[in-house]
Amino acid sequence: KLARKNLRLTLAPVIVSCLLVYFIFSSVVIRPRVTREFFPGQTEIVAGQKDMNSLQQGTSLIAACKDESGLLTVLRTWLKVNNVDEIVLVDWGSEKPFSKVLSRLTDPSGIVLVTVDDAGSFNVAGAYNVAMHYASHDIVIRVDCDQILEQDFVVSHPLAREPVFYAG
């Protein structure tokens, strides 16, 4: 019994130290650096709460991904969609930055690239929350980064200024 008690007393500081290291490491990973780029070439680092009164009427298309290989093809279809005012694209720590992909587009205007560095593994909910934070219009359409859209996508899915949800 005495040996067990001594073992517990010896392990307690080790366990507390491990927990401290875990929480310190977690707080670093949870707070990645976010950069928003307005093409061409303007960059702003933004943090804080979004003012909902500042939303413009219009449509924001949002997507978030990491290391998407077919992104250029998909982006070309998104840029042709009628009635989309902006595309918010979150690059969640890709090995090949999306800014290089966007530089291959003839006209990347209308695309807001948000780069999240040091983000760790891909967190879908966190990535789309970042995208929502940077969307500047009152109607938001969430798409996946491999989803090719037709030119009449928005027109064929009527959207009101009240909650509507399409799936499929």
N, C-alpha and C positions, 0 to 999 in steps of 0.2 A: 504494500500500500504506500509506503514511504517513497519508493522508487517512482511510482506513478505520479504522486503529488509533485515530486521534484521535476519530472518530465514535463508536466503541465506548466509549472512555473517557468521552466526554461523555454518552452515553446510559445508562451504568451507574448513576449516582446517580439519574437520573430513573426508571429501572425499579425500583430498590430503593425509592424513595419511593412509587411507585404500589403496589407490593406491600404496603408497610407500611400505607398508607391502606386497602387492600382488607381486610387482616386485622383492622385496628381496626374498620372498619365491619361486617365479618362478625360479630365478637364481640358487637357491640351488637345486631345483628338476631337472632342466635341465642339471646340471653338476654332474651326478652320478659318483661314484667310480667304475672304471673298472679294473678287475684283469684278467690276461691271465695265464692259467695254461698249462704247457707242461707236459704231463704224462710221467713217474711217478714223481710227487712231486715238480717239479721246478715251481716257480711262478715269474712273472714279472709284474710290474705295468707300463703301457705304455701310453703316451699321445703324441700328435703331428701329423704332416702330414706324409702321407705314400709316400715313394719314389717309384714311378712307375717303375723305372729302376731296382729295386731290385726283381721284380717278377721272379719266376722260371717258366720254361715251365712245364706244368702239369695241373692237375685238382683239384680244391678245391670244396668240397661240403659244402654249408653253410646252416645253419638253426638257427632260433631264436624263442624262446618260453618262456612261463612262466607257471609253475605248470602243466607240461605235465605228465599225469599218465602212458601212455603206452610207454614212452621213451625208456626203456630198450629193449623191443621187436623190436622197430623201429631201434635203433642203431645197433642191431645185424645184421639186413639186410643191413644197410649201410656199415658196415665193410666188408661185403662179395662182394660188388660191385667192379668189375674189373675196372682198370684204374683210380681209385680215389687215389690221393696222400695224401690228408688230409681232415679231416672233421672239420669244424669250427662250434662249437655249442655255441650259446649265451644263457645264463641263465639270463633272465630279472627279477631278484628279486624274484625268486620262494621261497615259504615258506619252501619247502624241497630242499636243494641245490642239483644241478645235480651232484656235485662231489661224493655224496653218491651213486647215481645211477651208475655212471661210475666205482666206486670201485667194483661193482658186475660183471663187465665184466672180462673175463679171460685175454684179451689182449687189453687194451685201447690205445695202441700206434697208432699214426696217428690221434688221436682226440685232437683238441685244444679247451679247454673249456674257454670261456670268461664269467666271472660272473659280472653282473652289479648290484651293491647294491644300495639301496635307490633310485630306479628308478621311483617309483610311479606306476601309471597304465601302462599297456602294450602299448607300442608305436611300432607298427609293422615296420614302416619306420625307426625309430631311431634304433631299434634292428638290422635290416638287414644292416643298414649303419655301425654299429659296427662290424658285421660279415664280411662285405666287407673290412673293414679296416684291419682286422687280417688275411684275406685270403692271402696266399703267392704264389699262382700260377696264371698264366695268363688266364686260363679258369675257370669260376666260374659257378657252378650249384646251384641254389637256390631251396630248398625244404622246405616243411612244416614239422613240428615235428611229425605229425601223418602219414606221407607218407612212406609206405613200398615200398622198391625198389627191383627189381629183380637183379640178379647178372650181367646180360648183359645190364643193363640200359644205361650205358655210350656208350657201343659199338653199341647199337641199335639206338642211337641218335647221328649221326656223328657231331662233332664239329670242326669248323675251327678256325683259329687264327683271324678271322674277326667276326663282330657282327652277332650272330645267336640267334633266340629266339624260344623256343618251349613252348607250353602251352597245358594243357589238362591232 
